[in-house]
Amino acid sequence: MRADWHAWVAAWDRVDAAWWAVLALACVAALLGWLGIRLLDAIGRRSAKRAPVLNVLRLATHRPANVLAPLLAVAVVMSSASDQLDGIIGARRLITVSIVVVMTWLLMKAVGAVSDIVSVVHPASDTDNLSARRLQTQTQVLTRVMAAVIALLGVAMALMTFPQVRHVGASLLASAGLAGIVAGLAARPLLGNLIAGLQIGLTQPIRLDDVVIVQGEWGRIEEINGTYVVVRLWDERRLVVPLEWWTQNPFQNWTRTSSNILGTVFLWVDYRMPVAPLRAELQRFCHDQPNWDGRVCELVVTESTERAMQLRCLISSRDSGQNWALRCAVREHMVNHIQATMPDYLPQIRTTWAPSETLQPGYPAAMPLPQGPAGGQGVAPSGGLP
């Protein structure tokens, strides 16, 4: 025992006096760092009373922060110490590894706090909790993936501080890169949607609440997520379309630059119909409609067949919803107007009967008309739509 004691005392006496100065400065720096972080924590605690989100972040990160601040202060002291001190390289390496580990711990806690913040801002206890559940699910999945990546990078960086095992850390990073390539090949559709989402975010061919026609369906853009877009259809159905589809297929966007839109109403009338009175009636009716924006109100003949002619009413509105209502109102009013004022000008089917002796040779004789309810001969059909 006496020999061991003397050997320990001799080793203690051999310690360079500069080490005592370094250790003393390191202790003072660690104390100052700890007091500084405690002061910041007290300020954050007072501010967190008015901001629940800040309080969640403070509670999640205050423990690793209380360890990291003294370590950073000690690292500053160790870096300023002389390189001639015995064991200074090992001490610096130990402090560096400790900082890497605590930084990894802090980042993992901060990423985990994001999920808690989403739960506080969007609680799932509400009655209508569809949006909250969706956000919480997405956040939890993403935070877990990010925490795993941070842990892997932290372990690799800690190992790379030692020259003897630096190749192990490099191997971890290389294996992570290789695993990323394999995962990318396996999840090519997912990555394609993510890239398409970035492209849509930059070029913005669609935006939230845009009116679009997708696969023959009319609807509005309700959600643009990381891999798909939700279109709210007119009858409250939801059409889920992958993001990659929007960059590879044509679609209609009725509100790309403006919500103004033109709408058409088609009417079939007889050839005898005077068009000018109908045009005047259309203009009179549109001037009294709040859904008309005052830009376009026209009535023209667009087609003619052997039975009737087609009239097109072209009207404008501020958006597609108002235009749909205006088109329905115009269609109903014009049909009622024709029925009330000019019913004889609706499309008709005309049939001419001739006696058999007046027909040229080779033409068949006319068939007799059907008998009426009183036994008399029927009349040629007239009126009705073609």
Secondary structure, DSSP 8 states (H G I E B T S, - for coil): -HHHHHHHHHHHHTS-HHHHHHHHHHHHHHHHHHHHHHHHHHHHHHHHTT-HHHHHHHHHHHHHHHHHHHHHHHHHHHHHS-TTSTTHHHHHHHHHHHHHHHHHHHHHHHHHHHHHHHHHHS-TTSSS-HHHHHHHHHHHHHHHHHHHHHHHHHHHHHHHTSGGGHHHHHHHHHHHHHHHHHHHHHTHHHHHHHHHHHHHHHH-SS-TT-EEEETTEEEEEEEE-SSEEEEEETTS-EEEEEHHHHHHS--EETTSS---EEEEEEEEE-TT--HHHHHHHHHHHHHT-TT--SS-EEEEEEEE-SS-EEEEEEEEESSHHHHHHHHHHHHHHHHHHHHHH-GGGS---------GGGS-TTS-------B-TTSSB------S--
